[in-house]
Amino acid sequence: MEFPFDVDALLGERVTAVDQHLQPPGRRGPGYTAAHRVDLQQQLMTIIDEMGKASAKAQNLPAPITSASRMQTNHHVLYILKDNEVKTAGKGAIIGFLKVGYKKLFLLDRHGVHNEVEPLCVLDFYIHESLQRHGYGKELFQCMMQRERVQPHQLAVDRPSEKLLCFLRKHYNLQGTIPQVNNFVIFEGFFADQHAPVRKLPPKRAEEEIKPYSLTDREFLKEEVEPPWPFNQSHSLTRSSSLGNSPVRTCLKPFLNEQELLRNLRLCPPHVAAHQLLNGAEGGPAARRRRTSSLTRSENTSH
Ligand SMILES: CC(=O)SCCNC(=O)CCNC(=O)[C@H](O)C(C)(C)COP(=O)(O)OP(=O)(O)OC[C@H]1O[C@@H](n2cnc3c(N)ncnc32)[C@H](O)[C@@H]1OP(=O)(O)O
């Protein structure tokens, strides 16, 4: 992917790690000013936004899950792989990116027991269409694991595509998954290594404390395109196919029991339908409870 500015100079190294500060690490010439810094940061933001869009398109997602603004509000790390061999106009090009981040998750082990863990998660991964199956994905993944000091089986993967599952199977022999009730996929050996979830956390902002566990990075897409259960039931099949034809995506769709649903609704930003459900609109559980108790009362009085 090429840009109208010098990607090669902007990013410096072959693989660049970018965090929420969005600081381009590239070369600084003499006379480097604050205005230059803003320009370079703008260029980096353009790269992230364009790559995020391309990744979303490749995965048939309705909106990008990676963008400069989302990077600024999350503690994620974006590894960007550049091609400094491209001689056209001498500006370099972007080959792809890999986004990872630590997330607090409730994950089931082989015995069906919930474990609260905070593993490094693979959140978004994209290699430009023209360069897939050339080994660049592996180069980027290896670099990420080395810098993050993590082994493949210690990772949790957020709703992997069929291509990514093939990639993980081929390069890291990851195939036996441990079934989960959320969209994260983990592999055999995840719980065997006690060091996996251990991580020193930076101080957290208050609102992060109340995020529902196991909420995937892709969950916000769902909020944008459909109302909560049960209002989404009539077109759930249509939505699955709008997310792509991967059978994995369909079968990994979580199903919630009523208690989990109510907990999630309380933790989510207010939604009209959620309010109605919780506050007892016609058809909601509260209304049903009211109806049931009034029925019981009237039955009692009639006897
Ligand atoms: C959590 C998430 O990010 S889910 C979304 C993952 N991203 C996508 O699906 C976007 C589209 N795909 C891609 O961008 C890339 O194919 C990636 C990132 C999955 C892999 O990067 P690549 O550079 O292609 O991988 P690399 O060349 O190192 O390894 C190739 C292996 O990946 C897998 N793979 C790559 N492309 C495909 C494909 N079209 N079909 C099936 N398997 C594929 C295969 O195992 C392949 O080995 P093979 O060619 O011997 O069959």
The ligand as an SDF file (V2000), in Angstrom:
LIG
                    3D

 51 53  0  0  0  0  0  0  0  0999 V2000
   -8.0560  -11.4540   14.8350 C   0  0  0  0  0  0  0  0  0  0  0  0
   -8.0000  -11.1330   13.3600 C   0  0  0  0  0  0  0  0  0  0  0  0
   -7.2990  -10.2650   12.9620 O   0  0  0  0  0  0  0  0  0  0  0  0
   -8.9440  -12.0060   12.2560 S   0  0  0  0  0  0  0  0  0  0  0  0
   -8.5290  -11.3700   10.6560 C   0  0  0  0  0  0  0  0  0  0  0  0
   -7.2580  -11.8780   10.0440 C   0  0  0  0  0  0  0  0  0  0  0  0
   -7.0230  -11.1790    8.7990 N   0  0  0  0  0  0  0  0  0  0  0  0
   -7.5920  -11.5120    7.6160 C   0  0  0  0  0  0  0  0  0  0  0  0
   -8.2780  -12.5070    7.4660 O   0  0  0  0  0  0  0  0  0  0  0  0
   -7.3360  -10.5480    6.4870 C   0  0  0  0  0  0  0  0  0  0  0  0
   -6.9310  -11.2360    5.2030 C   0  0  0  0  0  0  0  0  0  0  0  0
   -5.7640  -12.1010    5.3810 N   0  0  0  0  0  0  0  0  0  0  0  0
   -4.5160  -11.6380    5.5850 C   0  0  0  0  0  0  0  0  0  0  0  0
   -4.3170  -10.4450    5.7130 O   0  0  0  0  0  0  0  0  0  0  0  0
   -3.3760  -12.6300    5.6390 C   0  0  0  0  0  0  0  0  0  0  0  0
   -3.7130  -13.7610    4.8670 O   0  0  0  0  0  0  0  0  0  0  0  0
   -2.9880  -13.1020    7.0540 C   0  0  0  0  0  0  0  0  0  0  0  0
   -2.6640  -11.8730    7.9110 C   0  0  0  0  0  0  0  0  0  0  0  0
   -4.1170  -13.9040    7.7070 C   0  0  0  0  0  0  0  0  0  0  0  0
   -1.7340  -14.0000    6.9340 C   0  0  0  0  0  0  0  0  0  0  0  0
   -0.6800  -13.2660    6.3420 O   0  0  0  0  0  0  0  0  0  0  0  0
    0.1780  -13.9110    5.1330 P   0  0  0  0  0  0  0  0  0  0  0  0
    1.2750  -12.9580    4.8130 O   0  0  0  0  0  0  0  0  0  0  0  0
   -0.7380  -14.2900    4.0220 O   0  0  0  0  0  0  0  0  0  0  0  0
    0.7740  -15.2270    5.8370 O   0  0  0  0  0  0  0  0  0  0  0  0
    2.1080  -16.0230    5.4920 P   0  0  0  0  0  0  0  0  0  0  0  0
    2.4820  -15.8150    4.0560 O   0  0  0  0  0  0  0  0  0  0  0  0
    3.1400  -15.7300    6.5170 O   0  0  0  0  0  0  0  0  0  0  0  0
    1.5900  -17.5060    5.7290 O   0  0  0  0  0  0  0  0  0  0  0  0
    0.8230  -18.1260    4.7240 C   0  0  0  0  0  0  0  0  0  0  0  0
   -0.1730  -19.0470    5.3870 C   0  0  0  0  0  0  0  0  0  0  0  0
   -1.2690  -18.3120    5.9420 O   0  0  0  0  0  0  0  0  0  0  0  0
   -2.5140  -18.9840    5.6310 C   0  0  0  0  0  0  0  0  0  0  0  0
   -3.2140  -18.2550    4.5630 N   0  0  0  0  0  0  0  0  0  0  0  0
   -2.8820  -17.0730    4.0180 C   0  0  0  0  0  0  0  0  0  0  0  0
   -3.7750  -16.7440    3.0570 N   0  0  0  0  0  0  0  0  0  0  0  0
   -4.6810  -17.7300    3.0000 C   0  0  0  0  0  0  0  0  0  0  0  0
   -5.8360  -17.9740    2.2040 C   0  0  0  0  0  0  0  0  0  0  0  0
   -6.2300  -17.1370    1.2390 N   0  0  0  0  0  0  0  0  0  0  0  0
   -6.5450  -19.0970    2.4240 N   0  0  0  0  0  0  0  0  0  0  0  0
   -6.1820  -19.9750    3.3700 C   0  0  0  0  0  0  0  0  0  0  0  0
   -5.0660  -19.8190    4.1470 N   0  0  0  0  0  0  0  0  0  0  0  0
   -4.3370  -18.7000    3.9620 C   0  0  0  0  0  0  0  0  0  0  0  0
   -2.0780  -20.3390    5.0740 C   0  0  0  0  0  0  0  0  0  0  0  0
   -1.8260  -21.2070    6.1470 O   0  0  0  0  0  0  0  0  0  0  0  0
   -0.7860  -19.9790    4.3860 C   0  0  0  0  0  0  0  0  0  0  0  0
    0.0400  -21.0930    4.1260 O   0  0  0  0  0  0  0  0  0  0  0  0
   -0.0880  -21.8370    2.6650 P   0  0  0  0  0  0  0  0  0  0  0  0
    0.0700  -20.7470    1.6560 O   0  0  0  0  0  0  0  0  0  0  0  0
    1.0010  -22.8300    2.6690 O   0  0  0  0  0  0  0  0  0  0  0  0
   -1.4640  -22.4350    2.6310 O   0  0  0  0  0  0  0  0  0  0  0  0
  1  2  1  0
  2  3  2  0
  2  4  1  0
  4  5  1  0
  5  6  1  0
  6  7  1  0
  7  8  1  0
  8  9  2  0
  8 10  1  0
 10 11  1  0
 11 12  1  0
 12 13  1  0
 13 14  2  0
 13 15  1  0
 15 16  1  0
 15 17  1  0
 17 18  1  0
 17 19  1  0
 17 20  1  0
 20 21  1  0
 21 22  1  0
 22 23  2  0
 22 24  1  0
 22 25  1  0
 25 26  1  0
 26 27  2  0
 26 28  1  0
 26 29  1  0
 29 30  1  0
 30 31  1  0
 31 32  1  0
 31 46  1  0
 32 33  1  0
 33 34  1  0
 33 44  1  0
 34 35  1  0
 34 43  1  0
 35 36  2  0
 36 37  1  0
 37 38  1  0
 37 43  2  0
 38 39  1  0
 38 40  2  0
 40 41  1  0
 41 42  2  0
 42 43  1  0
 44 45  1  0
 44 46  1  0
 46 47  1  0
 47 48  1  0
 48 49  2  0
 48 50  1  0
 48 51  1  0
M  END
$$$$
